Amino acid sequence: DLGRLSVDDRHDFRKCAKDMRYLSDVFAPLWPDSHADKMLARLARLQDALGTLNDLAIMREDLAAGRLDDLPKDAEAEGRKAARDAAKHWARLAAMAPWWQAPPP
């Protein structure tokens, strides 16, 4: 449940997703008939949503520290959308078979 992760844990999770994406880019050519492209696209969308959440967390820290006057008007709505998107993409990724294995029949 991504919503239960701390800001730091969510950021670490995003970094792990980035590592997985880049490693998949390197090794996917060894499995030409794989579905790596689907997993890579889903990982990219997950990273984007998590990146938005991380950016908002940093803005909130800056606001609390007086380094920022206010959040953008749409910040809360963007945060809710990013949280929903991240949860959706993570659930779909978790349900996918690894691209280096044959998908289930």
Rosetta blueprint (number, residue, H / E / L):
1 D L
2 L H
3 G H
4 R H
5 L L
6 S L
7 V H
8 D H
9 D H
10 R H
11 H H
12 D H
13 F H
14 R H
15 K H
16 C H
17 A H
18 K H
19 D H
20 M H
21 R H
22 Y H
23 L H
24 S H
25 D H
26 V H
27 F H
28 A H
29 P H
30 L H
31 W L
32 P L
33 D L
34 S L
35 H L
36 A H
37 D H
38 K H
39 M H
40 L H
41 A H
42 R H
43 L H
44 A H
45 R H
46 L H
47 Q H
48 D H
49 A H
50 L H
51 G H
52 T H
53 L H
54 N H
55 D H
56 L H
57 A H
58 I H
59 M H
60 R H
61 E H
62 D H
63 L H
64 A H
65 A L
66 G L
67 R L
68 L L
69 D L
70 D L
71 L L
72 P L
73 K L
74 D L
75 A H
76 E H
77 A H
78 E H
79 G H
80 R H
81 K H
82 A H
83 A H
84 R H
85 D H
86 A H
87 A H
88 K H
89 H H
90 W H
91 A H
92 R H
93 L H
94 A H
95 A H
96 M L
97 A L
98 P L
99 W L
100 W L
101 Q L
102 A L
103 P L
104 P L
105 P L
